[in-house]
Amino acid sequence: MITIKRYTNIWVLILKGGVSLEMTATIREQMEEFLHKNEMTINRFAEISEVNSGTLSNILNGNRPISMQQLDRITAGMGLEEGYFYELYIDECIFHATPDWRRLGPFLHRCADLGKLDCLDKAVRMTMDNISYSPLLFETAEVFFREGKHEAAVLLYKSVAESERFQHSERLALCQYRLFTLELGDDQEVNSRAAVYFEPYIDRLDEVYQLDALVDLINVNGSIHRWDKVEEFAELMLHKAMIEFKYSETKGYIEVRRKNPLVFYILYANLSLENSYSERGEYEKALYYVSQYANPIWIEDPNNEEMRIIDQFKEWAVANRYVYQLMVGQIEVLSDYVDYVSTREEEIFPALCNIMIAANRHRFRVDDILESYGQYLVYKEQRYLIGKISTQVTLERYTRLLAELGIYYISLERYDKGIEFILESLGNSITINSNNGMLRCMGLFEQYRHFSSFELQKRYTILVSEVQKLNEKKIGLSIGYL
């Protein structure tokens, strides 16, 4: 025998033998229960909820679907928290009803507004079999992206990418580009995987996004010292940008609206090629590319924005020529380099990084410089006349700076101070999941362990345990991919 009893929010089925199962009541049943419990007429509830009484009657009788606006008003009228009925709404008005974007679209927006991402994801997955919804879901994802609702946007981009994975469309490529940029963060391993996954889609992107995507790939690969990839993407960007630049000089050219003027991508490609060669110690080749962006006389009649970009690259060219002289041991240019960057505050932090590398390489003292510019030996966002330096690049540069400071003070036999910087660099390397950084710092500590205090050894042990946890996590991820 089965007995059915109704309580406030549920129907309870009492089965023979005393076993009971709970089934959540529908939205309509809970509305009926609310009216019954509060002895309220439909007309009175219409006044409270601001939903027309005739509409309420049709909803309760099952003759009319509930719109998103009506659902929110009914929820508020019943004194329930926003989004209380969203789980039920998915089943009753999306899954078990004829799909209707007039209900689904507003539902997705409200889920994003309230942070109910589980509901958003569930609703979207119910529509994946219907490929005609892909353009609408994509446009909604773009709205979320522009509004900064990135977690909601990611769910929609992934859904569209999954449904169109065999289409080879520009929309699929743009979804993958958005997912790539939204996945970028402090973790170098995550950034590396994101870059590798996105790379095959670069040629499918609309030209309006291609050059910016190449900039992003260059920055990520540079931050993880993958210089062969930096070179590959920089050459590709230079090739594409130069072709378009030459075409722009012809009649009928319509400029593509990007984040930056076309000249930026040409100059940045040369700067990136310079960086890739300098990091490999090929300074002659690096200096060639400095000359390519130091004085771009081929840009005729630049406008104000282009002139600002040109001036910024000219400044970088002057600074980088000093850097290469330092790197080959021409210490006599150090004071000129310091004087040059001292009047350009945004250049001081990268200059300190370069000076410390050169000081350790050629064994010269820079105590007075560290004392004068100690306030700049901290991590902060790096901005220039033409925008912000990639966070990934700045984090890696700061982590390297800490290690170089450690090496410098150890060379002066100031072991405690040097080892403290090494451990700080190790901590940062763990934070950004930099294998190169962790190996460098652990090797340095072990080399000078016998000079470290008991407290520094304890701190090192704790940090090594964090490294082990990271490695265990990586092993788990690799097993998962298998």
PATI-493795 format. One line per 5 residues: their letters; for each residue y negated, x, z negated of C-alpha. Coordinates in steps of 0.001 Angstrom, whole numbers, plus 500000, padded with zeros to 6 digits. Example, Ala and Ser with C-alpha at 12.3 -4.5 7.8 and 13.67 -1.06 7.14 Angstrom:
REM residues 2
AS) 504500,512300,492200 ~ 501060,513670,492860 $
//
This chain:
REM residues 482
MITIK) 500000,500000,500000 ~ 496471,501224,500842 ~ 493382,500122,498932 ~ 489856,500849,500172 ~ 486900,500930,497743 $
RYTNI) 483255,501695,498530 ~ 481150,503911,496274 ~ 477578,505150,496708 ~ 478095,507779,499420 ~ 481797,507592,500305 $
WVLIL) 484676,505316,501128 ~ 487726,506139,499036 ~ 491241,505404,500318 ~ 493718,504985,497453 ~ 497246,505478,498781 $
KGGVS) 500521,504438,497185 ~ 501529,507033,494618 ~ 497965,507618,493442 ~ 496980,510068,496170 ~ 493421,509578,497412 $
LEMTA) 491513,510853,500436 ~ 487753,510840,500777 ~ 486012,509962,504014 ~ 482247,510425,504238 ~ 480495,507170,504967 $
TIREQ) 478519,506844,508178 ~ 474737,506913,508252 ~ 474680,503134,508751 ~ 477076,502546,505857 ~ 474954,504674,503574 $
MEEFL) 471846,502755,504661 ~ 473626,499482,503839 ~ 474709,500828,500473 ~ 471124,501944,499721 ~ 469734,498475,500553 $
HKNEM) 472458,496794,498530 ~ 472100,499045,495491 ~ 468304,498695,495440 ~ 468365,494966,496322 ~ 466011,495711,499179 $
TINRF) 465427,493670,502312 ~ 465209,495204,505757 ~ 461539,494198,505937 ~ 460776,496014,502677 ~ 462634,499145,503815 $
AEISE) 460744,498963,507115 ~ 457489,499234,505157 ~ 458753,502221,503150 ~ 460318,504112,506069 ~ 457735,503133,508705 $
VNSGT) 460531,502137,511070 ~ 460223,498752,512761 ~ 462344,496083,511038 ~ 463866,494949,514335 ~ 464818,498526,515118 $
LSNIL) 466388,498893,511671 ~ 468360,495707,512174 ~ 469702,496903,515527 ~ 470617,500281,514008 ~ 472506,498643,511134 $
NGNRP) 474338,496357,513544 ~ 475340,499320,515723 ~ 473379,498011,518694 ~ 470972,500924,518928 ~ 471332,504740,518593 $
ISMQQ) 469138,506453,516043 ~ 466402,508693,517371 ~ 465478,511932,515619 ~ 462132,510602,514437 ~ 463754,507447,513096 $
LDRIT) 466423,509461,511284 ~ 463824,511602,509510 ~ 461828,508527,508477 ~ 464948,506731,507221 ~ 465967,509834,505263 $
AGMGL) 462530,510063,503639 ~ 462542,506303,502917 ~ 465860,506697,501058 ~ 464383,509537,498981 ~ 466774,512165,500375 $
EEGYF) 466017,515770,501313 ~ 465027,516580,504879 ~ 468039,517038,507129 ~ 470403,515260,504708 ~ 472122,513304,507499 $
YELYI) 472143,516022,510181 ~ 475880,516814,509912 ~ 476709,513134,510327 ~ 474135,512758,513096 ~ 475972,515384,515166 $
DECIF) 479250,513470,514949 ~ 477834,509975,515330 ~ 474947,510376,517758 ~ 475825,513499,519754 ~ 479592,514007,519803 $
HATPD) 480764,510377,519771 ~ 477889,509114,521897 ~ 476944,509685,525506 ~ 475149,513050,525557 ~ 471415,512476,525760 $
WRRLG) 468856,515296,525790 ~ 466263,512899,524385 ~ 468215,513007,521136 ~ 469709,516500,521354 ~ 466463,518324,522212 $
PFLHR) 464441,517008,519247 ~ 467492,517539,516997 ~ 467640,521234,517904 ~ 463931,521642,517214 ~ 464209,519978,513803 $
CADLG) 467233,522119,512893 ~ 465245,525231,513797 ~ 462240,524012,511787 ~ 464385,523383,508684 ~ 466566,526468,509089 $
KLDCL) 469717,524337,509439 ~ 471311,526794,511834 ~ 474890,525667,511179 ~ 473984,522207,512417 ~ 472142,523631,515404 $
DKAVR) 475109,525827,516336 ~ 477593,522975,515966 ~ 475521,520636,518131 ~ 475059,523232,520856 ~ 478753,524074,521002 $
MTMDN) 479540,520421,521629 ~ 477506,520597,524835 ~ 478944,523825,526255 ~ 481374,522035,528582 ~ 478416,520419,530317 $
ISYSP) 476832,523256,532328 ~ 473946,520998,533352 ~ 472580,521492,529827 ~ 472268,525281,530280 ~ 468740,525217,531766 $
LLFET) 467518,522899,528985 ~ 469136,525002,526251 ~ 467671,528143,527807 ~ 464150,526704,527927 ~ 464509,525645,524295 $
AEVFF) 465654,529161,523385 ~ 462566,530555,525109 ~ 460353,528220,523056 ~ 462073,529376,519842 ~ 461657,533003,520966 $
REGKH) 457918,532576,521495 ~ 457551,530743,518176 ~ 459314,533527,516277 ~ 462355,531385,515401 ~ 464619,534228,516410 $
EAAVL) 467816,533246,514596 ~ 467784,529841,516267 ~ 466962,531444,519623 ~ 469925,533836,519317 ~ 472365,530942,518895 $
LYKSV) 471058,529242,522041 ~ 470961,532431,524123 ~ 474563,533189,523141 ~ 475641,529678,524077 ~ 473938,529832,527477 $
AESER) 475340,533321,528124 ~ 478833,532124,527256 ~ 478632,529073,529501 ~ 477236,531110,532427 ~ 479261,534306,531983 $
FQHSE) 480793,533947,535456 ~ 477581,532886,537216 ~ 475899,536332,537584 ~ 472559,534557,537364 ~ 469091,535841,536458 $
RLALC) 469166,533403,533537 ~ 472324,535062,532206 ~ 470688,538500,532522 ~ 467560,537314,530711 ~ 469703,535839,527922 $
QYRLF) 471382,539218,527511 ~ 468005,540981,527507 ~ 466662,538652,524820 ~ 469820,539165,522737 ~ 469472,542936,523159 $
TLELG) 465875,543027,521934 ~ 466534,540593,519074 ~ 469495,542646,517867 ~ 467486,545859,517610 ~ 466748,546970,514062 $
DDQEV) 467097,549934,511717 ~ 470843,550435,512228 ~ 471433,553030,514964 ~ 475082,552038,515449 ~ 474097,548411,516069 $
NSRAA) 471300,549509,518401 ~ 473679,551756,520326 ~ 476231,548981,520840 ~ 473502,546542,521873 ~ 472177,548989,524468 $
VYFEP) 475636,549682,525909 ~ 476404,545957,526151 ~ 473103,545101,527834 ~ 473016,548008,530307 ~ 475118,546333,533074 $
YIDRL) 472641,543433,533249 ~ 469533,545515,533953 ~ 469722,545196,537747 ~ 470187,541420,537556 ~ 466955,540874,535652 $
DEVYQ) 463968,539389,537390 ~ 461515,542171,538319 ~ 459006,540829,535800 ~ 461317,542028,532992 ~ 463058,545063,534500 $
LDALV) 460530,547762,533673 ~ 460054,546580,530077 ~ 463825,546446,529649 ~ 464060,550048,530846 ~ 461395,551065,528309 $
DLINV) 463490,549457,525566 ~ 466654,551219,526739 ~ 464818,554552,526860 ~ 463504,554104,523313 ~ 466889,553140,521858 $
NGSIH) 468743,555977,523565 ~ 466038,558445,522582 ~ 466306,557434,518923 ~ 470038,558228,518956 ~ 469590,561483,520928 $
RWDKV) 471418,560227,523995 ~ 469234,562284,526309 ~ 471367,561919,529424 ~ 470788,558170,529236 ~ 467070,558644,528599 $
EEFAE) 466921,560737,531757 ~ 468926,558190,533753 ~ 466772,555212,532744 ~ 463491,557145,533046 ~ 464315,558201,536607 $
LMLHK) 465278,554620,537468 ~ 462037,553285,535978 ~ 459980,555917,537790 ~ 461679,555048,541078 ~ 461157,551301,540717 $
AMIEF) 457583,551611,539465 ~ 456536,554034,542217 ~ 457948,551793,544928 ~ 455999,548848,543567 ~ 452869,550978,543101 $
KYSET) 452944,552034,546752 ~ 453508,548429,547785 ~ 450578,547346,545596 ~ 448263,549313,547875 ~ 449157,547086,550831 $
KGYIE) 447615,543758,551739 ~ 449150,540602,550362 ~ 450448,542238,547166 ~ 450562,539876,544189 ~ 450726,541746,540895 $
VRRKN) 453643,540880,538616 ~ 452414,540005,535126 ~ 454110,542312,532644 ~ 453342,543591,529153 ~ 451526,546585,530668 $
PLVFY) 449860,547595,533917 ~ 452122,549262,536464 ~ 450635,552737,535847 ~ 451934,552672,532250 ~ 455568,552592,533395 $
ILYAN) 455031,555493,535815 ~ 453392,557661,533158 ~ 455862,556630,530456 ~ 458793,557516,532722 ~ 457353,561016,533116 $
LSLEN) 456776,561298,529358 ~ 460373,560222,528727 ~ 461726,562772,531208 ~ 459622,565405,529459 ~ 461108,564399,526092 $
SYSER) 464672,564501,527392 ~ 464241,568060,528698 ~ 462292,569335,525679 ~ 464944,568057,523270 ~ 467489,570096,525223 $
GEYEK) 465275,573191,525044 ~ 464394,573173,528770 ~ 460666,573658,528232 ~ 459743,574686,531773 ~ 461091,571415,533139 $
ALYYV) 459429,569568,530281 ~ 456061,571127,531136 ~ 456467,570020,534748 ~ 456619,566397,533629 ~ 453638,566946,531313 $
SQYAN) 451674,567863,534438 ~ 452782,564596,536042 ~ 451086,562446,533414 ~ 448298,564799,532303 ~ 445964,564073,535207 $
PIWIE) 447151,561227,537462 ~ 444487,561590,540147 ~ 446602,559426,542461 ~ 445411,556356,540544 ~ 442267,555357,542405 $
DPNNE) 439529,553235,540811 ~ 441429,552406,537591 ~ 440231,549357,535671 ~ 439367,549469,531958 ~ 442932,548817,530770 $
EMRII) 444381,551409,533132 ~ 441721,553904,532050 ~ 442694,553401,528393 ~ 446325,554164,529272 ~ 445377,557226,531321 $
DQFKE) 443231,558584,528466 ~ 446084,558132,525996 ~ 448531,560041,528177 ~ 445958,562802,528706 ~ 445722,563220,524926 $
WAVAN) 449514,563376,524640 ~ 449608,565996,527397 ~ 447187,568268,525518 ~ 449126,567868,522251 ~ 452514,568427,523897 $
RYVYQ) 451388,571634,525591 ~ 450551,572983,522157 ~ 453977,571863,520938 ~ 455841,573783,523640 ~ 453846,576924,522932 $
LMVGQ) 454813,576610,519277 ~ 458457,575997,520090 ~ 458713,579271,522004 ~ 457077,581177,519146 ~ 453400,581326,520145 $
IEVLS) 452223,580840,516569 ~ 448629,581744,517463 ~ 448076,578215,518888 ~ 448914,576537,515554 ~ 445320,576367,514285 $
DYVDY) 444108,574960,517625 ~ 446893,572346,517551 ~ 446005,571325,513997 ~ 442295,571138,514861 ~ 443104,568951,517876 $
VSTRE) 445223,566401,516014 ~ 443002,566352,512910 ~ 440429,564270,514798 ~ 443117,561891,516052 ~ 444729,560322,512994 $
EEIFP) 447556,558654,514931 ~ 448683,562110,516150 ~ 448983,563714,512698 ~ 452418,562358,511741 ~ 454224,563400,514972 $
ALCNI) 452371,566727,514842 ~ 453720,567416,511345 ~ 457234,566698,512614 ~ 456786,569194,515455 ~ 455145,571822,513246 $
MIAAN) 457996,571720,510717 ~ 460633,572175,513436 ~ 458725,575144,514871 ~ 458066,576630,511403 ~ 461769,576573,510559 $
RHRFR) 462746,577920,513961 ~ 460326,580875,513920 ~ 459985,581406,510150 ~ 456246,580980,509641 ~ 454437,579495,506633 $
VDDIL) 452631,576141,506775 ~ 451954,575516,503069 ~ 448228,574996,503639 ~ 448918,572407,506347 ~ 451360,570494,504128 $
ESYGQ) 448830,570520,501315 ~ 445995,569287,503546 ~ 448038,566569,505259 ~ 450541,565624,502548 ~ 449393,561985,502674 $
YLVYK) 450878,561701,506177 ~ 454374,562761,505110 ~ 455409,559131,504649 ~ 457020,556527,506841 ~ 454720,553941,508351 $
EQRYL) 454359,552132,511633 ~ 452883,554394,514292 ~ 450184,552872,516496 ~ 448205,554304,519386 ~ 445428,553144,521685 $
IGKIS) 447970,551480,523961 ~ 450263,549895,521363 ~ 452992,550538,518808 ~ 455587,553289,518947 ~ 459170,551974,518838 $
TQVTL) 460342,551436,515252 ~ 463668,553082,516075 ~ 461911,556238,517311 ~ 459617,556426,514264 ~ 462482,555956,511785 $
ERYTR) 464531,558701,513403 ~ 461514,561011,513533 ~ 460742,560453,509835 ~ 464360,561107,508847 ~ 464278,564375,510815 $
LLAEL) 460955,565337,509190 ~ 462460,564990,505693 ~ 465353,567259,506654 ~ 463004,569866,508154 ~ 460904,569823,504971 $
GIYYI) 464088,570407,502997 ~ 465059,573361,505174 ~ 461538,574791,504875 ~ 461448,574746,501065 ~ 464991,576085,500805 $
SLERY) 463948,579010,503007 ~ 461194,579699,500461 ~ 463855,579587,497714 ~ 462274,576470,496219 ~ 465729,574972,496046 $
DKGIE) 465173,571873,493906 ~ 462302,570645,496080 ~ 464158,571471,499269 ~ 467362,569750,498195 ~ 465394,566684,497070 $
FILES) 464025,566345,500627 ~ 467544,566831,502030 ~ 468870,564021,499826 ~ 465947,561790,500761 ~ 466745,562417,504414 $
LGNSI) 470402,561621,503716 ~ 469409,558338,502102 ~ 467310,557458,505141 ~ 470133,558456,507469 ~ 472423,556047,505620 $
TINSN) 469812,553290,505878 ~ 469495,553668,509649 ~ 473212,554505,510054 ~ 472495,557802,511789 ~ 475645,559879,512181 $
NGMLR) 473625,562932,513253 ~ 471369,562627,510225 ~ 474209,562178,507756 ~ 476183,565138,509102 ~ 473100,567368,509119 $
CMGLF) 472146,566543,505519 ~ 475673,566738,504105 ~ 476181,570110,505778 ~ 472914,571415,504345 ~ 473694,570195,500830 $
EQYRH) 477151,571727,500812 ~ 475679,575004,502044 ~ 473236,575135,499123 ~ 475173,573128,496538 ~ 475356,576108,494161 $
FSSFE) 471535,576055,493918 ~ 471361,572347,493035 ~ 470945,570868,489564 ~ 473494,568610,487911 ~ 471211,565604,488510 $
LQKRY) 470908,566373,492217 ~ 474704,566722,492480 ~ 475145,563302,490851 ~ 472674,561798,493289 ~ 474505,563437,496195 $
TILVS) 477858,562020,495000 ~ 476398,558505,494965 ~ 475000,558954,498479 ~ 478334,560285,499781 ~ 480049,557163,498438 $
EVQKL) 477581,555124,500541 ~ 478537,557200,503589 ~ 482216,556469,502897 ~ 481494,552751,502723 ~ 479746,552946,506093 $
NEKKI) 482718,554770,507599 ~ 485161,552187,506229 ~ 483019,549450,507731 ~ 482997,551222,511107 ~ 486791,551585,511016 $
GLSIG) 487080,547877,510326 ~ 484789,547068,513246 ~ 486748,549299,515622 ~ 489984,547597,514595 ~ 488321,544256,515198 $
YL) 487321,545267,518740 ~ 490901,546290,519466 $
//
